[in-house]
Amino acid sequence: MQTHDDRIRDQFTKQAVPFTRLKGHLDSVAKLIELTAVTSTDTVLDVACGPGLVACEFAKTAKQVSGIDLTDKMIDEARKRQAEMGLSNLDWQVGSATQLPFSDGEFSVVISRYTFHHFTDPDSVLAEMIRVCRPGGRVLVADPVLPEECVDAFNRMERLRDPSHTQALSVEQFDRMFLESGLIEIQRAGYDVEMELERQIAASFPEPGDDERLRQIFRDDIASQGLGIGTRQIGDEIHFRYPISIYVGTKEGERGGDSDAE
């Protein structure tokens, strides 16, 4: 019987190369860098880092960046990207976000982007991210977050598109998760990632027949707008947007120096 981790590995082994080429996946990384206020003294952990898109951008500023992902193929793509960009201050490993193989307080910035909708227990992942963050350090999560009245329909659609999708959270659920996390100085920002349906389907691997079911869901949503993603027809194409919320908070305690000083 296939476990949820197996589904993630299966999907993202297939998606590893298409993911890096999908328009929109490098959008707004600068906003994440700005919100974490990362500097040349910071050590950064990217949880469920995928093919290293975000980690490599952070590495242009940070002292050191580590990336961890459940899927070997994603880590292979991340190493390729690092080599192509000529970056030396990154390291990678295969591992689970639910049991991060790092010491308490090992990093000054801990981030995760477009991942929480894959986790069966997002509160536990957030707790792990906070555990490995230093006192005074920053924790950031960016993920699709939906209005409460749209989240169930959105999740049904996304599970058809990507069987490893678990659930996107509503605005209220994400707010509550961060407010109850113990983080302080919490900020929330957001942006939209514009997508075209056929390109998104081509970069995903739905079950046989589910691609046409997806097309019908989107055609219906042009009128109903029940998915909460601004579905619309532009010429012969169907376009929509993923509403991304960014949450960032500070771990309580006085911020220490860089890793060489400790």
C-alpha positions as CSV (number, residue, x, y, z in Angstrom):
1,M,0.0,0.0,0.0
2,Q,1.4,3.4,-1.0
3,T,2.1,5.8,1.8
4,H,1.8,9.5,1.6
5,D,5.6,9.9,1.5
6,D,5.6,7.4,-1.4
7,R,3.1,9.5,-3.3
8,I,5.3,12.6,-2.7
9,R,8.4,10.8,-4.0
10,D,6.5,9.4,-7.0
11,Q,5.0,12.8,-8.0
12,F,8.1,14.9,-7.5
13,T,10.5,12.4,-9.1
14,K,8.3,13.0,-12.2
15,Q,7.9,16.7,-11.6
16,A,11.6,17.5,-10.8
17,V,12.5,18.8,-14.2
18,P,9.2,20.3,-15.3
19,F,8.9,22.1,-11.9
20,T,12.1,24.1,-12.6
21,R,10.7,25.2,-16.0
22,L,7.2,26.2,-15.0
23,K,6.7,29.9,-15.3
24,G,6.0,31.6,-12.0
25,H,8.1,29.4,-9.7
26,L,10.8,32.0,-9.4
27,D,8.4,34.9,-9.0
28,S,8.5,36.9,-5.7
29,V,11.6,35.1,-4.2
30,A,12.9,38.7,-3.6
31,K,9.9,39.3,-1.3
32,L,10.8,36.2,0.8
33,I,14.4,37.4,1.1
34,E,13.2,40.9,2.1
35,L,10.8,39.5,4.8
36,T,13.4,37.3,6.4
37,A,15.9,40.3,6.3
38,V,18.6,37.7,5.5
39,T,22.2,39.0,5.6
40,S,25.7,37.7,4.9
41,T,26.0,36.4,8.5
42,D,22.9,34.2,8.3
43,T,22.7,30.4,8.0
44,V,19.5,29.4,6.2
45,L,17.6,26.1,6.0
46,D,15.2,25.5,3.2
47,V,12.7,22.8,4.2
48,A,11.3,20.7,1.4
49,C,13.6,22.6,-0.9
50,G,12.7,20.9,-4.2
51,P,15.1,21.7,-7.1
52,G,16.8,24.5,-5.1
53,L,15.1,27.5,-6.8
54,V,14.6,29.4,-3.5
55,A,17.7,28.1,-1.7
56,C,20.0,29.2,-4.6
57,E,18.5,32.7,-4.5
58,F,19.0,33.0,-0.7
59,A,22.6,31.8,-1.2
60,K,23.4,34.9,-3.1
61,T,23.1,36.8,0.1
62,A,23.4,34.4,3.1
63,K,26.6,33.0,4.6
64,Q,25.4,29.3,4.1
65,V,22.3,27.6,2.9
66,S,21.2,24.1,3.5
67,G,18.4,22.4,1.6
68,I,16.5,19.2,2.5
69,D,13.9,17.3,0.5
70,L,12.2,14.0,0.6
71,T,12.9,13.2,-3.1
72,D,16.3,12.2,-4.4
73,K,15.6,13.5,-7.9
74,M,14.8,17.0,-6.5
75,I,18.1,17.1,-4.7
76,D,19.9,16.0,-7.9
77,E,18.3,19.0,-9.7
78,A,19.2,21.3,-6.8
79,R,22.9,20.3,-7.1
80,K,22.8,20.9,-10.9
81,R,21.3,24.3,-10.3
82,Q,23.9,25.2,-7.8
83,A,26.7,24.2,-10.2
84,E,25.2,26.1,-13.0
85,M,25.0,29.3,-10.9
86,G,28.5,28.8,-9.5
87,L,27.5,28.9,-5.9
88,S,29.7,27.3,-3.3
89,N,27.8,28.1,0.0
90,L,25.1,25.4,-0.3
91,D,24.7,21.8,1.0
92,W,21.9,19.4,0.4
93,Q,20.5,16.2,1.8
94,V,17.6,13.9,1.4
95,G,15.3,13.8,4.5
96,S,11.9,14.4,6.0
97,A,10.4,17.7,7.1
98,T,8.7,16.0,10.0
99,Q,12.0,14.9,11.6
100,L,14.6,17.4,10.6
101,P,18.1,15.9,11.1
102,F,19.5,19.1,12.6
103,S,20.3,20.3,16.1
104,D,18.2,22.7,18.1
105,G,18.9,26.3,17.1
106,E,21.2,25.3,14.2
107,F,20.0,28.0,11.7
108,S,19.3,31.7,12.0
109,V,16.6,31.6,9.2
110,V,14.3,28.7,8.4
111,I,12.1,28.8,5.3
112,S,9.7,26.6,3.4
113,R,7.8,27.6,0.2
114,Y,4.9,25.8,-1.6
115,T,5.2,22.8,0.6
116,F,2.7,22.9,3.5
117,H,-0.2,21.7,1.4
118,H,1.7,18.4,1.1
119,F,2.1,17.8,4.8
120,T,-0.4,15.6,6.7
121,D,0.6,17.4,10.0
122,P,1.6,20.9,9.1
123,D,1.7,22.0,12.8
124,S,4.4,19.4,13.5
125,V,6.5,20.6,10.5
126,L,6.2,24.2,11.7
127,A,7.3,23.1,15.2
128,E,10.3,21.3,13.7
129,M,11.2,24.4,11.8
130,I,11.0,26.5,15.0
131,R,13.1,23.9,16.9
132,V,16.1,24.1,14.5
133,C,15.9,28.0,14.4
134,R,18.0,30.0,16.8
135,P,16.4,32.3,19.4
136,G,15.9,35.6,17.7
137,G,16.0,33.9,14.3
138,R,13.2,34.0,11.7
139,V,10.8,31.3,10.4
140,L,9.0,31.8,7.1
141,V,6.3,29.8,5.3
142,A,4.8,30.7,1.9
143,D,2.0,28.5,0.6
144,P,-1.4,28.8,-1.2
145,V,-4.0,30.0,1.3
146,L,-7.7,30.2,0.4
147,P,-10.8,31.9,1.7
148,E,-12.6,29.5,4.0
149,E,-15.6,29.2,1.6
150,C,-13.3,28.1,-1.2
151,V,-10.8,25.8,0.4
152,D,-12.7,22.5,0.2
153,A,-13.4,22.9,-3.6
154,F,-9.8,24.0,-4.2
155,N,-8.4,20.9,-2.3
156,R,-10.6,18.6,-4.3
157,M,-9.3,20.1,-7.5
158,E,-5.7,20.0,-6.4
159,R,-5.9,16.4,-5.4
160,L,-7.0,15.5,-8.9
161,R,-4.1,17.5,-10.4
162,D,-1.5,16.2,-7.9
163,P,-2.3,13.1,-5.9
164,S,0.4,14.1,-3.3
165,H,-1.6,17.2,-2.4
166,T,-3.0,16.9,1.1
167,Q,-4.8,20.1,1.9
168,A,-4.2,23.8,1.5
169,L,-5.3,25.7,4.6
170,S,-7.8,28.5,4.9
171,V,-6.7,32.0,5.9
172,E,-8.2,31.3,9.3
173,Q,-6.4,28.0,9.8
174,F,-3.0,29.4,8.8
175,D,-3.5,32.4,11.0
176,R,-4.3,30.2,13.9
177,M,-1.4,27.9,13.3
178,F,1.1,30.7,13.4
179,L,-0.5,32.5,16.3
180,E,-0.4,29.3,18.4
181,S,3.2,28.4,17.3
182,G,5.0,30.5,19.9
183,L,6.6,32.7,17.3
184,I,6.4,36.5,17.9
185,E,6.4,39.6,15.7
186,I,4.4,37.7,13.1
187,Q,3.9,39.3,9.7
188,R,1.7,38.3,6.9
189,A,2.1,39.3,3.2
190,G,1.1,37.8,-0.1
191,Y,1.2,37.6,-3.8
192,D,-0.4,35.8,-6.7
193,V,1.2,33.3,-9.0
194,E,-0.4,33.4,-12.5
195,M,-0.8,30.1,-14.2
196,E,-2.2,28.7,-17.5
197,L,-4.1,25.5,-17.1
198,E,-2.5,23.3,-19.9
199,R,1.0,24.2,-18.9
200,Q,0.2,23.4,-15.3
201,I,-1.3,20.0,-16.2
202,A,1.7,19.2,-18.4
203,A,4.0,19.9,-15.4
204,S,1.8,17.6,-13.1
205,F,1.1,13.9,-13.3
206,P,-2.6,13.4,-12.6
207,E,-4.1,9.9,-12.7
208,P,-5.3,8.7,-16.2
209,G,-8.6,10.5,-17.1
210,D,-8.3,13.1,-14.3
211,D,-6.8,15.7,-16.7
212,E,-10.1,16.0,-18.6
213,R,-12.0,16.1,-15.3
214,L,-9.7,19.0,-14.3
215,R,-10.4,20.9,-17.5
216,Q,-14.2,20.6,-16.9
217,I,-13.8,21.8,-13.3
218,F,-11.9,24.9,-14.6
219,R,-14.4,25.5,-17.4
220,D,-17.2,25.5,-14.8
221,D,-15.3,27.7,-12.5
222,I,-15.1,30.5,-15.0
223,A,-18.8,31.2,-14.2
224,S,-19.0,30.0,-10.6
225,Q,-15.6,31.3,-9.2
226,G,-16.0,28.7,-6.5
227,L,-12.3,27.7,-6.4
228,G,-11.1,31.2,-5.3
229,I,-8.4,31.4,-7.9
230,G,-9.7,33.9,-10.4
231,T,-10.3,31.4,-13.2
232,R,-10.8,33.2,-16.6
233,Q,-10.7,32.5,-20.3
234,I,-8.0,34.4,-22.3
235,G,-8.3,33.5,-26.0
236,D,-8.2,29.7,-26.2
237,E,-6.5,29.4,-22.8
238,I,-7.7,29.1,-19.3
239,H,-5.8,31.1,-16.8
240,F,-5.9,31.2,-13.0
241,R,-3.8,32.3,-10.0
242,Y,-2.5,30.7,-6.9
243,P,-3.1,33.0,-3.9
244,I,0.1,32.8,-1.9
245,S,0.3,33.9,1.7
246,I,3.7,34.5,3.4
247,Y,3.9,34.1,7.1
248,V,7.1,35.1,8.9
249,G,7.7,35.2,12.7
250,T,10.6,35.5,15.1
251,K,11.6,32.8,17.6
252,E,11.6,34.2,21.1
253,G,15.0,34.9,22.7
254,E,18.0,37.1,22.0
255,R,19.5,36.7,18.6
256,G,23.1,35.3,18.7
257,G,26.0,35.7,16.4
258,D,26.9,33.6,13.3
259,S,27.8,30.0,13.5
260,D,31.6,30.7,13.7
261,A,31.1,32.7,16.8
262,E,29.1,30.2,18.7
